[in-house]
Amino acid sequence: MAELPSVQDGVRWTRDVRRGARRSYAARVARLRDKGFQIVQCAVAAAVAWWIAGDLLAHPQPFFAPIAAVLCLGTSYGQRLRRVVEVTIGVAIGVLTSDLLVSVIGSGAWQLALIVALAMSTAILLDGGVLFVAQAAVQSIVVTVLLPTSEGAFLRWTDALIGGGVALIAASLVPGAPLRRPWEQAAAVVDKEARLIAAAAQVMVDGDTHTAMALLADARATDFLVRELDDAADEGMSVVVSSPFRRQDRRDLRRLVDLVEPVDRALRSTRVLVRQTAVTAAHRLDVPASYAAFCGELGIAARRVAEELRRNRTAEAVRPDLLSLGARSGQLERTDELAAEAILTQLRSVVLDLLMVTGMDPVEAAASMPAPRPRSAVSGSPDAEASET
């Protein structure tokens, strides 16, 4: 017979639910704060587009202008210029096509089918993307179904162009946050690596299985950090491309974008290091004390790399320390325990990846790593005894 949950289980479950709800709420608030500028920008652009089309140009009910402005800007800086072009032309084609045809053939079911087909075909012939074609279809439906009168015909498509023009100008006005975010996210990834490395060093010392398994689970749940770094880097590059006021930041941001792949590789190597450490703890295998000490120093170096990235600069200042660690890794003692040997290999891999995070050329970084100490030099091993005799 299954045991009924205890009161303590219920209390624990309630506490976990509340903690999860608080984290979820905090994440949503943080997301709102992060998107605050884009929301305000869309709202202002919509109002300006309406004012230009309605008040200055006296277009009747120019709601396509704010629609185009908001669709063009969105809440992401990524691919804004392309989005502005695709949405503006797509909306304009859909509106113009439906205005032209409704004034001639009227509106109805078969007219709607014909208008949508022609709008989408025109968008595809112009080599439009998915967003381009979709907007052409949607806006043709809006005009055909909701505005099937000749009043305001041939003016509504210009409203779409006005909204796109306002969005194009607004897209050039961006704060510095999207340019800082890639550096901050890269620092967050490397800082996570540093904490995982430091925790792995402690597991090598105490060999606690529960701690090792928890650390392994933590390491396996880090893929989202690199995805966020990719998104931040793409968004930052979109900003410097679309805004003439941010062109001077392109060089520095390009250097950061070039570091995304080494940062990803360093995180992957760190996960393998944690896994190998967990294996030794689970099987209660001995790990040389020198490996744990070396791992601890590597964690400190990784933390320094994260600090440099957080200051919006590459971590060249940490490179000498990493080169020193790389040289010392070749002198670490060897062991006949395969799992411990795997740890040594991964320690060296993490050093190599972090050297590339400092901006070092991959070939140069690999050349700076000396060959590991020969296994024949392991004190007390059969090979060593044979060589002594």
C-alpha atoms as one frame of an Amber mdcrd trajectory, in Angstrom:
protein
   0.000   0.000   0.000   1.412   3.393  -0.980   2.338   5.698   1.853   0.316
   8.865   2.243   2.271  12.100   1.997   3.305  13.449   5.366   2.648  16.930
   6.696   6.302  17.739   6.163   6.007  16.707   2.509   3.031  19.024   2.104
   4.858  21.913   3.744   7.900  21.291   1.571   5.759  21.148  -1.572   3.990
  24.390  -0.659   7.310  26.090   0.028   8.696  24.915  -3.310   5.604  26.169
  -5.170   5.836  29.573  -3.502   9.551  29.796  -4.246   8.919  28.865  -7.875
   6.131  31.438  -8.154   8.376  34.165  -6.730  11.142  33.275  -9.185   8.666
  33.286 -12.066   7.263  36.665 -11.042  10.744  38.125 -10.626  11.726  36.831
 -14.074   8.645  38.408 -15.659   9.277  41.735 -13.927  12.899  41.651 -15.066
  11.767  40.933 -18.634   9.334  43.861 -18.498  12.105  46.128 -17.201  14.419
  44.899 -19.955  11.821  45.604 -22.657  10.699  48.929 -21.179  12.514  51.108
 -23.700  11.171  49.160 -26.695   7.614  49.392 -25.331   7.859  53.157 -24.881
   9.520  53.484 -28.286   6.692  51.564 -29.989   4.049  53.627 -28.193   5.661
  56.944 -29.151   6.269  55.824 -32.750   2.612  54.779 -33.079   1.452  58.165
 -31.813   3.835  60.068 -34.094   2.808  58.017 -37.150  -0.883  58.666 -36.414
  -0.215  62.391 -35.918   1.691  62.730 -39.194  -0.845  60.815 -41.277  -3.986
  62.077 -39.543  -3.249  65.603 -38.377  -0.561  66.808 -40.786  -1.737  65.035
 -43.952  -5.444  64.853 -43.010  -5.846  61.195 -43.951  -9.169  59.793 -42.694
  -8.694  57.114 -40.002  -4.991  56.443 -40.725  -4.701  53.406 -38.476  -2.332
  51.624 -40.870   0.358  54.150 -39.943   0.623  53.185 -36.242   0.111  49.503
 -37.112   3.096  49.566 -39.467   5.220  51.487 -36.953   4.601  48.999 -34.139
   5.040  45.935 -36.349   8.313  47.296 -37.714   9.839  48.101 -34.342   8.593
  45.197 -32.234  10.191  44.477 -28.864  13.501  43.191 -30.174  16.464  45.049
 -31.648  17.392  42.005 -33.715  17.051  42.385 -37.516  15.240  45.700 -37.132
  16.242  47.179 -40.483  15.118  44.071 -42.335  11.902  43.999 -40.333  11.204
  47.660 -41.128  11.635  47.061 -44.858   9.657  43.814 -44.956   6.759  45.005
 -42.827   6.499  48.409 -44.505   6.510  47.055 -48.050   4.371  44.056 -47.087
   1.712  46.240 -45.471   1.835  48.719 -48.335   1.433  45.979 -50.961  -1.462
  44.368 -49.112  -3.267  47.662 -48.607  -2.645  48.965 -52.117  -3.670  45.690
 -53.798  -6.912  45.463 -51.860  -7.689  49.160 -52.359  -7.228  48.847 -56.104
  -9.305  45.693 -56.482 -12.087  46.483 -53.999 -12.784  49.719 -55.849 -13.245
  47.706 -59.059 -14.694  44.306 -58.088 -16.166  45.027 -54.667 -15.874  42.807
 -51.598 -17.040  39.318 -50.806 -15.778  35.794 -50.311 -14.396  35.199 -53.810
 -13.042  38.742 -53.972 -11.235  38.154 -50.673  -9.665  34.950 -51.990  -8.513
  36.690 -55.164  -7.113  39.720 -53.337  -5.199  37.644 -50.803  -3.760  35.433
 -53.540  -2.648  38.435 -55.598  -1.131  40.232 -52.573   0.847  37.167 -51.527
   1.943  36.448 -55.093   3.180  40.008 -55.501   5.135  39.772 -52.249   6.727
  36.484 -53.309   7.630  37.857 -56.752   9.432  40.673 -54.947  11.459  37.973
 -53.143   9.927  38.782 -49.815  10.531  36.840 -46.631   7.928  35.129 -44.483
   7.073  38.322 -42.588   6.835  40.266 -45.849   4.341  37.821 -47.421   2.306
  37.412 -44.227   1.843  41.167 -43.782   0.779  41.577 -47.402  -1.919  38.924
 -46.875  -3.098  40.158 -43.483  -3.397  43.814 -44.472  -5.226  42.946 -47.686
  -7.749  41.030 -45.566  -8.173  44.000 -43.214  -8.946  46.383 -46.068 -11.214
  43.953 -47.916 -13.246  42.918 -44.876 -13.236  45.963 -42.602 -12.808  48.839
 -45.041 -14.526  47.769 -48.274 -15.379  51.337 -49.296 -13.700  53.687 -51.698
 -13.420  56.404 -49.047  -9.757  56.833 -48.258  -8.725  54.393 -50.994  -5.185
  54.896 -52.331  -4.344  56.880 -49.183  -4.224  53.941 -46.789  -1.118  52.452
 -48.399   0.713  55.734 -47.869  -0.199  55.454 -44.181   1.762  52.208 -44.107
   4.734  53.958 -45.675   4.475  56.745 -43.108   4.455  54.231 -40.255   7.476
  52.465 -41.703   9.327  55.749 -42.116   8.658  56.708 -38.503   9.824  53.250
 -37.408  13.009  53.622 -39.465  13.870  56.857 -37.704  12.935  55.444 -34.292
  15.067  52.347 -34.929  18.165  54.546 -35.125  17.531  55.819 -31.602  18.642
  53.138 -29.162  20.094  53.243 -25.653  23.465  51.811 -24.710  21.929  48.818
 -22.907  21.799  46.501 -25.966  25.523  47.126 -26.455  26.382  46.396 -22.823
  24.178  43.323 -22.594  26.402  41.013 -24.719  29.387  41.767 -22.482  27.297
  41.258 -19.353  25.928  37.959 -20.669  29.388  36.728 -21.677  30.566  37.605
 -18.184  27.612  35.690 -16.710  28.523  32.573 -18.715  32.204  32.673 -17.721
  31.269  33.450 -14.119  29.105  30.325 -14.117  32.076  28.376 -15.476  34.236
  29.766 -12.668  31.750  28.670 -10.010  31.423  25.200 -11.533  35.216  24.833
 -11.675  35.617  25.952  -8.064  32.879  23.553  -6.930  34.518  20.707  -8.894
  37.771  21.397  -7.076  35.980  21.011  -3.751  34.402  17.716  -4.882  37.877
  16.445  -5.765  38.910  17.141  -2.180  35.960  15.795  -0.186  34.556  13.270
  -2.702  30.968  13.869  -1.560  28.673  12.008  -3.954  25.515  14.045  -3.281
  27.358  17.308  -3.863  28.917  15.917  -7.038  25.530  14.824  -8.452  23.929
  18.171  -7.623  26.842  19.954  -9.268  26.487  17.786 -12.362  22.765  18.606
 -12.602  23.605  22.290 -12.261  26.222  22.069 -15.011  23.840  20.289 -17.378
  21.275  23.086 -17.013  23.498  25.801 -18.500  22.644  25.648 -22.219  20.247
  28.563 -21.885  23.140  30.842 -20.896  24.812  30.406 -24.287  21.488  30.850
 -26.102  20.987  34.136 -24.282  24.544  35.145 -25.187  23.863  34.396 -28.867
  20.662  36.448 -28.742  22.392  39.347 -27.002  25.258  39.353 -29.512  22.857
  39.280 -32.479  20.800  42.069 -30.987  23.878  44.179 -30.299  25.138  43.775
 -33.873  21.690  44.725 -35.178  21.876  47.925 -33.150  25.264  49.016 -34.496
  24.138  48.205 -38.039  20.793  50.003 -37.853  21.782  53.052 -35.819  24.140
  55.622 -37.367  24.783  56.911 -33.855  26.265  53.567 -32.738  28.621  52.801
 -35.620  31.655  53.664 -33.483  30.811  50.728 -31.203  30.925  48.179 -34.017
  34.610  47.257 -33.608  34.379  46.522 -29.884  31.159  44.579 -30.284  32.653
  42.583 -33.155  35.446  41.511 -30.805  32.845  40.285 -28.326  30.912  38.420
 -31.023  34.131  36.609 -31.970  34.365  35.383 -28.366  30.930  33.738 -28.304
  32.200  30.441 -29.716  35.226  30.175 -27.347  32.959  30.995 -24.392  30.584
  28.234 -25.496  33.455  25.754 -25.854  34.811  26.685 -22.433  31.398  26.006
 -20.891  31.183  22.632 -22.650  34.665  21.682 -21.428  33.680  22.738 -17.924
  30.609  20.504 -18.046  32.772  17.540 -19.055  35.178  18.365 -16.219  32.279
  18.353 -13.752  31.032  15.041 -15.151  34.442  13.398 -14.808  34.709  14.754
 -11.273  31.284  13.298 -10.459  32.417   9.917 -11.797  35.390   9.839  -9.451
  33.186  10.824  -6.510  30.496   8.244  -7.345  33.075   5.445  -7.563  35.085
   6.790  -4.645  38.236   7.055  -6.741  41.274   8.989  -5.588  42.131  12.226
  -7.354  45.633  13.669  -6.867  45.634  16.652  -4.539  47.562  18.623  -7.152
  44.598  18.335  -9.522  42.238  19.841  -6.960  44.672  22.675  -6.184  45.157
  23.367  -9.882  41.390  23.317 -10.453  40.904  25.843  -7.655  43.429  28.218
  -9.225  41.766  27.764 -12.598  38.444  28.760 -11.072  40.008  31.969  -9.747
  41.451  32.764 -13.189  38.057  32.150 -14.809  36.441  34.513 -12.325  38.959
  37.190 -13.312  38.092  36.637 -16.980  34.424  37.211 -16.115  35.293  40.426
 -14.271  37.158  41.760 -17.305  34.241  40.978 -19.612  31.865  42.671 -17.209
  33.963  45.835 -17.681  33.235  45.699 -21.445  36.727  44.617 -22.410  38.482
  41.462 -23.488  40.338  39.568 -20.764  43.859  40.010 -22.146  45.034  41.019
 -18.657  44.320  37.481 -17.422  46.173  35.793 -20.282  49.592  35.623 -18.504
  48.037  33.768 -15.558  46.304  31.318 -17.897  49.533  30.786 -19.839  51.272
  30.046 -16.544  48.547  27.546 -15.625  48.848  25.955 -19.048  52.604  25.527
 -18.607  52.126  24.040 -15.136  49.473  21.624 -16.401  52.192  19.819 -18.300
  54.052  19.143 -15.043  51.142  17.799 -13.020  51.644  14.285 -11.747  50.138
  11.414 -13.709  48.143   8.533 -12.326  47.162   5.044 -13.433  43.505   5.840
 -12.626  41.726   6.453 -15.943  39.022   8.695 -14.447  41.646  10.914 -12.818
  43.538  11.083 -16.125  40.313  12.283 -17.758  40.121  15.082 -15.187  43.640
  16.184 -16.076  42.741  16.209 -19.767  39.687  18.357 -19.125  41.581  20.777
 -16.909  43.960  21.358 -19.793  41.031  21.746 -22.208  39.426  24.410 -20.012
  42.707  26.325 -19.839  43.003  26.195 -23.629  39.418  27.397 -24.131  39.836
  30.251 -21.651  42.999  31.354 -23.452  40.892  31.725 -26.585  38.284  33.644
 -24.565  41.031  36.186 -23.858  41.275  36.684 -27.612  44.254  34.415 -28.233
  44.519  32.745 -31.638  43.519  29.033 -31.421  46.750  27.823 -33.017  48.859
  30.043 -30.773  46.889  28.959 -27.712  47.363  25.273 -28.550  51.084  25.808
 -29.151  51.449  27.407 -25.708  50.234  24.225 -23.979  53.162  21.851 -23.311
  52.747  18.129 -23.681  51.614  16.421 -20.457  54.171  14.730 -18.285  54.914
  11.210 -19.631  53.163   8.386 -17.839  56.559   6.721 -17.428  57.394   9.525
 -15.022  54.656   8.450 -12.621  56.361   7.586  -9.383  56.012   3.919  -8.493
  54.367   2.892 -11.791  55.587  -0.251 -13.559  56.945   1.849 -16.411  58.862
   4.060 -14.028  60.353   1.058 -12.185  61.346  -0.534 -15.490  63.059   2.649
 -16.608  64.972   2.919 -13.309  66.294  -0.638 -13.662
